[in-house]
């Protein structure tokens, strides 16, 4: 049979799980933002860039 966690321990566990979920969501959002920025930085014309 499993133990039921109550009181302070349950609150701490919930806080830790919530914090981990928020951190994961922020990392995912930041990765998507960086990936989108890389796609829009290129010139879509198909011509090679001119260099001096």
PDB file as gemmi writes it, atoms N, CA and C in Angstrom:
CRYST1    1.000    1.000    1.000  90.00  90.00  90.00 P 1                      
ATOM      1  N   UNK A   1       0.845  -1.177   0.000  1.00  0.00           N  
ATOM      2  CA  UNK A   1       0.000   0.000   0.000  1.00  0.00           C  
ATOM      3  C   UNK A   1       0.895   1.247   0.000  1.00  0.00           C  
ATOM      4  N   UNK A   2       0.476   2.296  -0.661  1.00  0.00           N  
ATOM      5  CA  UNK A   2       1.281   3.511  -0.735  1.00  0.00           C  
ATOM      6  C   UNK A   2       0.934   4.448   0.402  1.00  0.00           C  
ATOM      7  N   UNK A   3       1.927   5.248   0.781  1.00  0.00           N  
ATOM      8  CA  UNK A   3       1.704   6.249   1.815  1.00  0.00           C  
ATOM      9  C   UNK A   3       1.049   7.474   1.194  1.00  0.00           C  
ATOM     10  N   UNK A   4       0.198   8.101   1.950  1.00  0.00           N  
ATOM     11  CA  UNK A   4      -0.424   9.328   1.487  1.00  0.00           C  
ATOM     12  C   UNK A   4       0.389  10.505   2.036  1.00  0.00           C  
ATOM     13  N   UNK A   5       0.841  11.365   1.157  1.00  0.00           N  
ATOM     14  CA  UNK A   5       1.637  12.518   1.571  1.00  0.00           C  
ATOM     15  C   UNK A   5       0.685  13.669   1.896  1.00  0.00           C  
ATOM     16  N   UNK A   6       0.854  14.242   3.064  1.00  0.00           N  
ATOM     17  CA  UNK A   6      -0.018  15.345   3.469  1.00  0.00           C  
ATOM     18  C   UNK A   6       0.799  16.513   3.977  1.00  0.00           C  
ATOM     19  N   UNK A   7       0.160  17.633   4.070  1.00  0.00           N  
ATOM     20  CA  UNK A   7       0.745  18.815   4.699  1.00  0.00           C  
ATOM     21  C   UNK A   7       1.893  19.433   3.951  1.00  0.00           C  
ATOM     22  N   UNK A   8       2.935  19.735   4.725  1.00  0.00           N  
ATOM     23  CA  UNK A   8       4.080  20.477   4.206  1.00  0.00           C  
ATOM     24  C   UNK A   8       4.812  19.714   3.099  1.00  0.00           C  
ATOM     25  N   UNK A   9       4.944  18.408   3.256  1.00  0.00           N  
ATOM     26  CA  UNK A   9       5.644  17.606   2.252  1.00  0.00           C  
ATOM     27  C   UNK A   9       4.907  17.635   0.919  1.00  0.00           C  
ATOM     28  N   UNK A  10       3.594  17.587   0.949  1.00  0.00           N  
ATOM     29  CA  UNK A  10       2.810  17.627  -0.278  1.00  0.00           C  
ATOM     30  C   UNK A  10       2.946  18.984  -0.963  1.00  0.00           C  
ATOM     31  N   UNK A  11       2.954  20.041  -0.170  1.00  0.00           N  
ATOM     32  CA  UNK A  11       3.100  21.380  -0.735  1.00  0.00           C  
ATOM     33  C   UNK A  11       4.471  21.551  -1.384  1.00  0.00           C  
ATOM     34  N   UNK A  12       5.497  21.025  -0.734  1.00  0.00           N  
ATOM     35  CA  UNK A  12       6.845  21.129  -1.296  1.00  0.00           C  
ATOM     36  C   UNK A  12       6.965  20.317  -2.587  1.00  0.00           C  
ATOM     37  N   UNK A  13       6.363  19.140  -2.614  1.00  0.00           N  
ATOM     38  CA  UNK A  13       6.409  18.312  -3.817  1.00  0.00           C  
ATOM     39  C   UNK A  13       5.678  18.991  -4.968  1.00  0.00           C  
ATOM     40  N   UNK A  14       4.525  19.556  -4.667  1.00  0.00           N  
ATOM     41  CA  UNK A  14       3.761  20.252  -5.703  1.00  0.00           C  
ATOM     42  C   UNK A  14       4.528  21.461  -6.230  1.00  0.00           C  
ATOM     43  N   UNK A  15       5.196  22.173  -5.346  1.00  0.00           N  
ATOM     44  CA  UNK A  15       5.995  23.325  -5.761  1.00  0.00           C  
ATOM     45  C   UNK A  15       7.159  22.927  -6.654  1.00  0.00           C  
ATOM     46  N   UNK A  16       7.798  21.830  -6.319  1.00  0.00           N  
ATOM     47  CA  UNK A  16       8.934  21.360  -7.121  1.00  0.00           C  
ATOM     48  C   UNK A  16       8.474  20.918  -8.509  1.00  0.00           C  
ATOM     49  N   UNK A  17       7.367  20.212  -8.573  1.00  0.00           N  
ATOM     50  CA  UNK A  17       6.838  19.767  -9.867  1.00  0.00           C  
ATOM     51  C   UNK A  17       6.403  20.964 -10.705  1.00  0.00           C  
ATOM     52  N   UNK A  18       5.756  21.925 -10.079  1.00  0.00           N  
ATOM     53  CA  UNK A  18       5.316  23.125 -10.788  1.00  0.00           C  
ATOM     54  C   UNK A  18       6.487  23.924 -11.332  1.00  0.00           C  
ATOM     55  N   UNK A  19       7.532  24.052 -10.518  1.00  0.00           N  
ATOM     56  CA  UNK A  19       8.716  24.797 -10.949  1.00  0.00           C  
ATOM     57  C   UNK A  19       9.390  24.115 -12.136  1.00  0.00           C  
ATOM     58  N   UNK A  20       9.458  22.798 -12.097  1.00  0.00           N  
ATOM     59  CA  UNK A  20      10.080  22.063 -13.197  1.00  0.00           C  
ATOM     60  C   UNK A  20       9.266  22.215 -14.481  1.00  0.00           C  
ATOM     61  N   UNK A  21       7.954  22.227 -14.350  1.00  0.00           N  
ATOM     62  CA  UNK A  21       7.108  22.382 -15.530  1.00  0.00           C  
ATOM     63  C   UNK A  21       7.270  23.765 -16.148  1.00  0.00           C  
ATOM     64  N   UNK A  22       7.348  24.774 -15.317  1.00  0.00           N  
ATOM     65  CA  UNK A  22       7.538  26.144 -15.815  1.00  0.00           C  
ATOM     66  C   UNK A  22       8.899  26.281 -16.497  1.00  0.00           C  
ATOM     67  N   UNK A  23       9.934  25.716 -15.895  1.00  0.00           N  
ATOM     68  CA  UNK A  23      11.269  25.791 -16.484  1.00  0.00           C  
ATOM     69  C   UNK A  23      11.307  25.093 -17.842  1.00  0.00           C  
ATOM     70  N   UNK A  24      10.669  23.946 -17.942  1.00  0.00           N  
ATOM     71  CA  UNK A  24      10.643  23.223 -19.218  1.00  0.00           C  
ATOM     72  C   UNK A  24       9.899  24.011 -20.285  1.00  0.00           C  
ATOM     73  N   UNK A  25       8.801  24.647 -19.894  1.00  0.00           N  
ATOM     74  CA  UNK A  25       8.031  25.442 -20.854  1.00  0.00           C  
ATOM     75  C   UNK A  25       8.840  26.636 -21.350  1.00  0.00           C  
ATOM     76  N   UNK A  26       9.575  27.285 -20.463  1.00  0.00           N  
ATOM     77  CA  UNK A  26      10.394  28.429 -20.868  1.00  0.00           C  
ATOM     78  C   UNK A  26      11.524  28.000 -21.795  1.00  0.00           C  
ATOM     79  N   UNK A  27      12.157  26.878 -21.507  1.00  0.00           N  
ATOM     80  CA  UNK A  27      13.223  26.391 -22.382  1.00  0.00           C  
ATOM     81  C   UNK A  27      12.689  26.052 -23.770  1.00  0.00           C  
ATOM     82  N   UNK A  28      11.523  25.416 -23.829  1.00  0.00           N  
ATOM     83  CA  UNK A  28      10.907  25.061 -25.106  1.00  0.00           C  
ATOM     84  C   UNK A  28      10.555  26.311 -25.910  1.00  0.00           C  
ATOM     85  N   UNK A  29       9.986  27.294 -25.242  1.00  0.00           N  
ATOM     86  CA  UNK A  29       9.600  28.527 -25.932  1.00  0.00           C  
ATOM     87  C   UNK A  29      10.831  29.261 -26.453  1.00  0.00           C  
ATOM     88  N   UNK A  30      11.894  29.272 -25.673  1.00  0.00           N  
ATOM     89  CA  UNK A  30      13.115  29.955 -26.096  1.00  0.00           C  
ATOM     90  C   UNK A  30      13.734  29.261 -27.301  1.00  0.00           C  
ATOM     91  N   UNK A  31      13.713  27.924 -27.322  1.00  0.00           N  
ATOM     92  CA  UNK A  31      14.248  27.192 -28.468  1.00  0.00           C  
ATOM     93  C   UNK A  31      13.461  27.487 -29.737  1.00  0.00           C  
ATOM     94  N   UNK A  32      12.139  27.522 -29.620  1.00  0.00           N  
ATOM     95  CA  UNK A  32      11.301  27.808 -30.791  1.00  0.00           C  
ATOM     96  C   UNK A  32      11.578  29.213 -31.304  1.00  0.00           C  
ATOM     97  N   UNK A  33      11.757  30.160 -30.395  1.00  0.00           N  
ATOM     98  CA  UNK A  33      12.010  31.551 -30.781  1.00  0.00           C  
ATOM     99  C   UNK A  33      13.344  31.656 -31.524  1.00  0.00           C  
ATOM    100  N   UNK A  34      14.386  30.989 -31.015  1.00  0.00           N  
ATOM    101  CA  UNK A  34      15.692  31.025 -31.672  1.00  0.00           C  
ATOM    102  C   UNK A  34      15.635  30.363 -33.048  1.00  0.00           C  
ATOM    103  N   UNK A  35      14.920  29.254 -33.149  1.00  0.00           N  
ATOM    104  CA  UNK A  35      14.806  28.548 -34.425  1.00  0.00           C  
ATOM    105  C   UNK A  35      14.086  29.408 -35.456  1.00  0.00           C  
ATOM    106  N   UNK A  36      13.043  30.117 -35.036  1.00  0.00           N  
ATOM    107  CA  UNK A  36      12.294  30.990 -35.935  1.00  0.00           C  
ATOM    108  C   UNK A  36      13.161  32.157 -36.392  1.00  0.00           C  
ATOM    109  N   UNK A  37      13.989  32.700 -35.499  1.00  0.00           N  
ATOM    110  CA  UNK A  37      14.863  33.811 -35.853  1.00  0.00           C  
ATOM    111  C   UNK A  37      15.896  33.378 -36.890  1.00  0.00           C  
ATOM    112  N   UNK A  38      16.397  32.156 -36.799  1.00  0.00           N  
ATOM    113  CA  UNK A  38      17.371  31.666 -37.773  1.00  0.00           C  
ATOM    114  C   UNK A  38      16.751  31.531 -39.151  1.00  0.00           C  
ATOM    115  N   UNK A  39      15.511  31.129 -39.228  1.00  0.00           N  
ATOM    116  CA  UNK A  39      14.854  30.961 -40.517  1.00  0.00           C  
ATOM    117  C   UNK A  39      14.629  32.294 -41.210  1.00  0.00           C  
ATOM    118  N   UNK A  40      14.315  33.344 -40.482  1.00  0.00           N  
ATOM    119  CA  UNK A  40      13.990  34.625 -41.091  1.00  0.00           C  
ATOM    120  C   UNK A  40      15.227  35.457 -41.424  1.00  0.00           C  
ATOM    121  N   UNK A  41      16.427  35.044 -40.960  1.00  0.00           N  
ATOM    122  CA  UNK A  41      17.636  35.816 -41.226  1.00  0.00           C  
ATOM    123  C   UNK A  41      18.200  35.581 -42.619  1.00  0.00           C  
ATOM    124  N   UNK A  42      17.810  34.544 -43.301  1.00  0.00           N  
ATOM    125  CA  UNK A  42      18.369  34.234 -44.609  1.00  0.00           C  
ATOM    126  C   UNK A  42      17.625  34.990 -45.709  1.00  0.00           C  
ATOM    127  N   UNK A  43      18.324  35.200 -46.810  1.00  0.00           N  
ATOM    128  CA  UNK A  43      17.719  35.891 -47.951  1.00  0.00           C  
ATOM    129  C   UNK A  43      17.028  34.845 -48.820  1.00  0.00           C  
ATOM    130  N   UNK A  44      15.728  34.949 -49.036  1.00  0.00           N  
ATOM    131  CA  UNK A  44      15.012  33.923 -49.784  1.00  0.00           C  
ATOM    132  C   UNK A  44      15.121  34.031 -51.302  1.00  0.00           C  
ATOM    133  N   UNK A  45      15.919  34.959 -51.833  1.00  0.00           N  
ATOM    134  CA  UNK A  45      15.962  35.179 -53.276  1.00  0.00           C  
ATOM    135  C   UNK A  45      16.619  34.034 -54.047  1.00  0.00           C  
ATOM    136  N   UNK A  46      17.485  33.271 -53.392  1.00  0.00           N  
ATOM    137  CA  UNK A  46      18.149  32.173 -54.073  1.00  0.00           C  
ATOM    138  C   UNK A  46      19.467  32.576 -54.701  1.00  0.00           C  
ATOM    139  N   UNK A  47      19.759  33.865 -54.757  1.00  0.00           N  
ATOM    140  CA  UNK A  47      21.029  34.327 -55.324  1.00  0.00           C  
ATOM    141  C   UNK A  47      22.115  34.279 -54.248  1.00  0.00           C  
ATOM    142  N   UNK A  48      23.356  34.009 -54.650  1.00  0.00           N  
ATOM    143  CA  UNK A  48      24.436  34.014 -53.658  1.00  0.00           C  
ATOM    144  C   UNK A  48      24.666  35.442 -53.143  1.00  0.00           C  
ATOM    145  N   UNK A  49      24.988  35.625 -51.885  1.00  0.00           N  
ATOM    146  CA  UNK A  49      25.235  36.968 -51.365  1.00  0.00           C  
ATOM    147  C   UNK A  49      26.493  37.578 -51.972  1.00  0.00           C  
ATOM    148  N   UNK A  50      26.472  38.857 -52.209  1.00  0.00           N  
ATOM    149  CA  UNK A  50      27.619  39.544 -52.780  1.00  0.00           C  
ATOM    150  C   UNK A  50      28.614  39.845 -51.683  1.00  0.00           C  
ATOM    151  N   UNK A  51      29.891  39.550 -51.962  1.00  0.00           N  
ATOM    152  CA  UNK A  51      30.949  39.844 -51.016  1.00  0.00           C  
ATOM    153  C   UNK A  51      32.023  40.648 -51.706  1.00  0.00           C  
ATOM    154  N   UNK A  52      32.758  41.390 -50.914  1.00  0.00           N  
ATOM    155  CA  UNK A  52      33.836  42.199 -51.480  1.00  0.00           C  
ATOM    156  C   UNK A  52      35.144  41.485 -51.408  1.00  0.00           C  
TER     157      UNK A  52                                                      
END                                                                             
